[in-house]
Amino acid sequence: MRAAACKYGTHRVISPPNALPQNAQKVDNSLPIFDNEILIDVDTLNVDSASFRQMKDACQGDLESVKKMILGIVAERGKQQNPVTGSGGMLLGRVKEIGKSYPNSKQLNVGDKIASLVSLSLTPLHIDEIVEIFPERDQVKIKGHAILFESGVLGKIPDDFNETLALAVLDVAGAPAQTFNLVKPGQTVVIIGAGGKSGSICCAVARDILKDTGKLIAIQPSDRGCQRIEELGYCDEVLKVNAQSPVECERAVSEVTDGKMADLVINCAPVADTEMSSIMCAKQRESTVYFFTMATSFTKAALGAEGIGSDALLIVGNGFAPNHDQIALDVVRKHTKLRQLFKKQYT
């Protein structure tokens, strides 16, 4: 074990100089750990949906090629950070070693089953073997280790959740927590990508807050996704529209809101080029657009809003919020249909 170092992990940055681990091109994933780190035996990577989709598309759906791509990224960067999307995901594993200066050591024991609540894009990772890829849930079973810094957030896997189900829920924990903060009774709320994991849990939270007021509108491009939304029953309107077509999205939302548009738009779509659909579905004044998707381009969103004269408040999706892990798990506990859907897909 090495002496304690920077709590943010800068001591593991190889290049470029002065970078933090998340925006570093390469980090040191070697052992032993430092005194203020913990070592995790990793079982599963829950890859960010935008990242997994990009890799799968680039490999034309061939999972062996996806496997080689992941191994190549980790070998080159020392972490799982998709060079195209810049995003990572999170991991499931067991605590193997706790540094003697790690500040939260009293809350952890060797052998505890945990999920990292910080991105794989900043987490030193070494993969010995990829055991299996589960494309239907963006998860990769591996043998390897990861290192969490003093500043990193993690959550213990609760006893009433299957491991892979808990991992899937915790992966999007920031979305329901921010939705709790943003939705107000009486609002018109649009959720783009509502049929996915983060989208559906945001729908549940929004419905809880809106109750019988306002209007909750889902946008989803596929029949399967629309059917899933209908079965959950949270939304007042389900619009089968491609979020990469902003004019179509604007027209569809305008039709169901009598031209008034949305007070709040939450974008959970795992694909690029959905920025303008989000902005054009919102009112031009006194509205908010929350980009939870990691496929968002700040440049496209900011300059696009300027180009159409929109004064909407644009919020970048921060995956962290206080108690976001418990908030997400409690939403799934409360909503039986949602839990059954997640259980079917992620276990």
C-alpha positions as CSV (number, residue, x, y, z in Angstrom):
1,M,0.0,0.0,0.0
2,R,1.3,3.4,-0.9
3,A,1.0,6.7,1.0
4,A,-2.2,8.7,0.8
5,A,-2.4,11.0,-2.3
6,C,-4.8,13.4,-3.9
7,K,-8.4,12.7,-2.8
8,Y,-9.6,13.4,-6.4
9,G,-7.2,10.9,-7.9
10,T,-4.9,13.2,-9.8
11,H,-2.0,11.1,-8.7
12,R,-3.2,8.4,-11.1
13,V,-3.4,10.6,-14.1
14,I,-0.7,9.7,-16.7
15,S,-1.7,12.2,-19.4
16,P,-2.2,15.0,-20.0
17,P,-0.6,17.1,-17.2
18,N,-3.0,18.9,-14.8
19,A,-6.0,16.8,-15.8
20,L,-8.5,15.2,-13.4
21,P,-9.1,11.5,-13.9
22,Q,-12.4,12.0,-15.9
23,N,-10.9,14.1,-18.6
24,A,-7.5,12.4,-18.6
25,Q,-6.5,10.4,-21.7
26,K,-4.8,7.8,-19.6
27,V,-4.8,6.8,-15.9
28,D,-2.7,4.4,-13.9
29,N,-4.7,1.3,-12.9
30,S,-1.8,-0.5,-11.3
31,L,-1.6,-2.0,-7.8
32,P,-1.0,-1.6,-4.9
33,I,-3.6,1.0,-3.9
34,F,-2.9,4.2,-2.1
35,D,-3.8,4.6,1.6
36,N,-6.9,6.7,0.8
37,E,-8.3,4.4,-2.0
38,I,-10.3,1.2,-2.0
39,L,-9.8,-1.8,-4.2
40,I,-12.8,-3.5,-5.8
41,D,-13.1,-7.0,-7.3
42,V,-15.3,-6.2,-10.2
43,D,-18.1,-8.5,-11.3
44,T,-20.1,-6.4,-13.8
45,L,-19.8,-3.2,-15.7
46,N,-23.0,-1.3,-16.4
47,V,-22.0,0.6,-19.5
48,D,-23.7,4.0,-20.1
49,S,-26.5,3.4,-22.6
50,A,-25.2,6.0,-25.1
51,S,-21.8,4.5,-25.0
52,F,-23.0,0.9,-25.4
53,R,-25.2,1.8,-28.3
54,Q,-22.4,3.6,-30.1
55,M,-20.0,0.7,-29.6
56,K,-22.6,-1.9,-30.7
57,D,-23.5,0.2,-33.8
58,A,-19.8,0.7,-34.6
59,C,-19.3,-3.1,-34.4
60,Q,-22.5,-3.8,-36.4
61,G,-24.0,-5.7,-33.5
62,D,-21.1,-8.2,-33.3
63,L,-20.5,-8.9,-29.6
64,E,-17.0,-10.3,-30.1
65,S,-16.1,-7.1,-31.7
66,V,-17.7,-5.1,-28.8
67,K,-15.6,-7.2,-26.4
68,K,-12.4,-6.4,-28.3
69,M,-13.3,-2.7,-28.3
70,I,-13.9,-2.6,-24.6
71,L,-10.6,-4.4,-23.9
72,G,-8.8,-2.1,-26.2
73,I,-10.2,1.0,-24.6
74,V,-9.3,-0.2,-21.1
75,A,-5.8,-1.3,-22.2
76,E,-5.2,2.1,-23.8
77,R,-6.8,4.4,-21.2
78,G,-6.7,2.5,-18.0
79,K,-10.4,3.1,-17.6
80,Q,-13.7,2.4,-19.5
81,Q,-14.3,5.7,-21.3
82,N,-15.8,5.6,-24.7
83,P,-13.6,7.9,-26.9
84,V,-16.6,8.9,-29.0
85,T,-19.2,9.6,-26.3
86,G,-16.8,10.4,-23.6
87,S,-19.0,8.5,-21.1
88,G,-18.4,5.4,-19.1
89,G,-21.0,3.8,-16.8
90,M,-20.6,2.2,-13.4
91,L,-19.6,-1.1,-11.8
92,L,-20.7,-3.8,-9.4
93,G,-18.2,-5.6,-7.3
94,R,-17.0,-6.5,-3.8
95,V,-14.6,-4.6,-1.6
96,K,-11.3,-6.4,-1.6
97,E,-9.1,-3.9,0.3
98,I,-9.6,-0.7,2.2
99,G,-6.8,1.9,2.5
100,K,-6.0,2.7,6.1
101,S,-6.6,6.4,5.4
102,Y,-9.8,5.9,3.4
103,P,-12.3,8.4,5.1
104,N,-15.4,6.2,4.9
105,S,-13.7,3.0,6.2
106,K,-16.1,2.7,9.2
107,Q,-19.0,2.3,6.8
108,L,-17.4,-0.4,4.7
109,N,-16.1,-3.9,5.3
110,V,-14.0,-6.2,3.1
111,G,-16.5,-8.4,1.2
112,D,-19.2,-5.8,1.0
113,K,-21.1,-5.8,-2.3
114,I,-21.2,-2.3,-3.7
115,A,-22.0,-0.3,-6.8
116,S,-19.9,2.6,-7.8
117,L,-21.9,5.8,-8.1
118,V,-19.1,7.6,-10.0
119,S,-18.5,7.2,-13.7
120,L,-16.3,4.5,-15.2
121,S,-14.9,7.3,-17.3
122,L,-12.8,8.4,-14.2
123,T,-12.4,5.0,-12.5
124,P,-9.0,3.1,-12.9
125,L,-10.0,-0.3,-14.2
126,H,-8.1,-3.4,-15.2
127,I,-9.9,-6.3,-17.0
128,D,-8.4,-9.8,-16.9
129,E,-11.3,-11.3,-18.8
130,I,-14.7,-10.4,-20.3
131,V,-16.9,-13.3,-19.3
132,E,-20.1,-12.4,-21.1
133,I,-21.9,-9.4,-22.6
134,F,-25.6,-8.8,-22.0
135,P,-26.6,-6.4,-24.8
136,E,-30.3,-6.2,-23.8
137,R,-29.3,-4.5,-20.5
138,D,-25.9,-2.8,-21.4
139,Q,-24.0,-4.9,-18.9
140,V,-20.7,-6.7,-19.2
141,K,-19.6,-9.5,-16.8
142,I,-15.9,-9.4,-16.2
143,K,-13.0,-10.5,-14.1
144,G,-10.9,-7.6,-13.0
145,H,-10.3,-4.9,-10.5
146,A,-11.1,-1.2,-10.1
147,I,-9.9,1.5,-7.8
148,L,-12.2,4.1,-6.1
149,F,-10.8,7.4,-4.8
150,E,-11.5,9.1,-1.6
151,S,-13.8,11.5,-3.3
152,G,-15.7,8.7,-5.1
153,V,-19.3,7.9,-4.2
154,L,-20.5,4.3,-3.8
155,G,-23.6,2.5,-2.6
156,K,-24.1,-0.9,-0.9
157,I,-26.4,-3.3,-2.7
158,P,-29.6,-3.6,-0.7
159,D,-30.9,-7.0,0.4
160,D,-34.2,-6.6,-1.3
161,F,-32.7,-6.1,-4.8
162,N,-31.1,-8.6,-7.2
163,E,-27.6,-7.4,-7.9
164,T,-28.0,-6.7,-11.6
165,L,-31.3,-5.0,-11.0
166,A,-29.9,-2.8,-8.3
167,L,-27.0,-1.9,-10.6
168,A,-29.4,-1.0,-13.4
169,V,-31.4,1.3,-11.2
170,L,-28.4,2.9,-9.5
171,D,-26.8,3.6,-13.0
172,V,-29.6,6.2,-13.6
173,A,-30.0,7.3,-10.0
174,G,-29.3,11.0,-11.0
175,A,-32.3,11.2,-13.3
176,P,-35.1,10.6,-10.8
177,A,-33.4,12.7,-8.1
178,Q,-33.2,15.7,-10.5
179,T,-36.7,15.0,-11.7
180,F,-37.9,15.4,-8.1
181,N,-36.2,18.8,-8.0
182,L,-37.5,20.0,-11.4
183,V,-41.2,18.8,-11.7
184,K,-43.9,21.0,-10.2
185,P,-47.6,20.3,-9.9
186,G,-49.6,21.7,-12.9
187,Q,-46.7,21.6,-15.3
188,T,-46.7,20.2,-18.8
189,V,-43.7,17.8,-18.9
190,V,-42.2,16.1,-21.9
191,I,-39.9,13.1,-21.4
192,I,-37.8,12.1,-24.5
193,G,-36.7,8.5,-24.5
194,A,-39.5,7.7,-22.0
195,G,-39.5,4.0,-22.8
196,G,-35.9,3.4,-21.6
197,K,-34.5,2.8,-18.2
198,S,-33.9,6.4,-17.1
199,G,-37.0,7.7,-19.0
200,S,-39.4,5.3,-17.4
201,I,-38.2,6.0,-13.9
202,C,-38.5,9.7,-14.6
203,C,-42.1,9.1,-15.8
204,A,-42.9,7.5,-12.5
205,V,-41.4,10.4,-10.5
206,A,-43.2,13.0,-12.6
207,R,-46.5,11.3,-12.2
208,D,-46.1,11.1,-8.5
209,I,-45.6,14.9,-8.4
210,L,-48.1,15.9,-11.0
211,K,-50.8,13.6,-9.7
212,D,-54.0,14.6,-11.6
213,T,-52.6,18.0,-12.6
214,G,-50.7,19.2,-15.7
215,K,-49.8,16.9,-18.5
216,L,-47.1,14.2,-18.9
217,I,-46.1,13.5,-22.5
218,A,-43.8,10.7,-23.6
219,I,-41.7,10.7,-26.8
220,Q,-40.4,7.4,-28.0
221,P,-39.5,6.3,-31.6
222,S,-40.3,2.5,-31.4
223,D,-43.5,0.5,-31.2
224,R,-42.0,-1.6,-28.4
225,G,-41.0,1.4,-26.3
226,C,-44.4,3.0,-26.8
227,Q,-46.1,-0.2,-25.7
228,R,-43.9,-0.3,-22.6
229,I,-44.9,3.3,-21.7
230,E,-48.6,2.5,-22.3
231,E,-48.4,-0.5,-20.0
232,L,-46.9,1.5,-17.2
233,G,-49.7,4.0,-17.5
234,Y,-47.9,7.1,-16.2
235,C,-48.2,9.3,-19.3
236,D,-51.2,11.3,-20.6
237,E,-49.9,11.2,-24.2
238,V,-47.5,8.8,-25.9
239,L,-46.0,10.2,-29.1
240,K,-44.2,7.9,-31.5
241,V,-41.7,10.3,-32.9
242,N,-38.0,10.2,-33.7
243,A,-36.3,12.7,-31.4
244,Q,-33.6,13.3,-34.0
245,S,-36.3,15.1,-36.0
246,P,-36.9,18.3,-34.1
247,V,-39.6,19.8,-36.4
248,E,-41.7,16.6,-36.1
249,C,-41.2,16.6,-32.3
250,E,-42.3,20.2,-32.1
251,R,-45.3,19.6,-34.3
252,A,-46.4,16.5,-32.2
253,V,-46.1,18.3,-28.9
254,S,-47.8,21.4,-30.2
255,E,-50.8,19.3,-31.3
256,V,-51.3,17.8,-27.8
257,T,-50.7,21.0,-25.9
258,D,-52.8,23.4,-28.1
259,G,-49.5,25.1,-29.1
260,K,-48.5,25.9,-25.5
261,M,-45.6,23.5,-25.5
262,A,-43.8,22.2,-22.3
263,D,-42.7,23.8,-19.1
264,L,-40.1,21.1,-18.6
265,V,-38.4,18.7,-21.0
266,I,-36.3,15.8,-19.7
267,N,-34.1,14.2,-22.4
268,C,-33.2,10.5,-21.6
269,A,-32.6,9.5,-25.3
270,P,-29.4,7.4,-25.7
271,V,-28.6,8.8,-29.1
272,A,-26.9,11.9,-30.5
273,D,-28.6,14.9,-32.2
274,T,-31.7,15.2,-30.0
275,E,-30.8,18.5,-28.5
276,M,-33.0,20.7,-30.7
277,S,-36.0,18.4,-30.3
278,S,-35.7,19.0,-26.6
279,I,-35.4,22.7,-26.9
280,M,-38.2,23.1,-29.5
281,C,-40.6,21.0,-27.4
282,A,-40.2,23.6,-24.6
283,K,-41.8,27.0,-24.3
284,Q,-39.4,29.7,-25.6
285,R,-39.7,31.6,-22.3
286,E,-39.7,30.4,-18.7
287,S,-39.1,26.7,-19.4
288,T,-36.4,24.2,-18.5
289,V,-34.7,21.5,-20.5
290,Y,-32.8,18.9,-18.6
291,F,-30.3,16.8,-20.6
292,F,-29.7,13.6,-18.7
293,T,-28.4,11.8,-21.8
294,M,-24.7,11.5,-22.1
295,A,-25.1,11.8,-25.9
296,T,-25.8,15.6,-25.5
297,S,-23.5,18.1,-27.2
298,F,-23.3,21.3,-25.2
299,T,-22.4,23.2,-28.4
300,K,-25.4,22.0,-30.3
301,A,-27.7,22.7,-27.4
302,A,-26.4,26.2,-26.6
303,L,-25.9,27.4,-30.2
304,G,-29.1,25.8,-31.4
305,A,-31.2,27.5,-28.7
306,E,-29.6,30.8,-29.6
307,G,-30.4,30.1,-33.2
308,I,-34.2,29.8,-32.7
309,G,-34.5,32.5,-30.1
310,S,-35.2,30.2,-27.2
311,D,-34.6,31.4,-23.6
312,A,-35.1,28.0,-22.0
313,L,-32.9,27.2,-19.1
314,L,-30.6,24.4,-20.2
315,I,-29.4,22.0,-17.5
316,V,-26.6,19.5,-18.1
317,G,-27.4,16.1,-16.6
318,N,-25.3,15.7,-13.4
319,G,-25.4,12.1,-12.4
320,F,-25.0,13.0,-8.7
321,A,-27.5,14.5,-6.3
322,P,-27.7,14.1,-2.5
323,N,-29.2,10.7,-1.6
324,H,-29.8,9.9,-5.2
325,D,-29.2,6.2,-4.8
326,Q,-31.9,5.8,-2.1
327,I,-34.3,8.0,-4.1
328,A,-34.0,5.8,-7.2
329,L,-34.3,2.5,-5.3
330,D,-37.3,3.9,-3.4
331,V,-39.1,4.9,-6.6
332,V,-38.7,1.3,-7.9
333,R,-39.8,-0.1,-4.6
334,K,-42.9,2.0,-4.7
335,H,-44.0,1.3,-8.3
336,T,-44.8,-2.4,-8.7
337,K,-45.2,-2.3,-12.5
338,L,-41.9,-0.5,-12.9
339,R,-40.1,-2.9,-10.7
340,Q,-41.6,-5.9,-12.6
341,L,-40.5,-4.3,-15.9
342,F,-37.0,-3.7,-14.6
343,K,-36.8,-7.1,-13.1
344,K,-37.8,-8.8,-16.4
345,Q,-35.2,-6.8,-18.3
346,Y,-32.3,-6.6,-15.9
347,T,-32.3,-10.0,-14.1
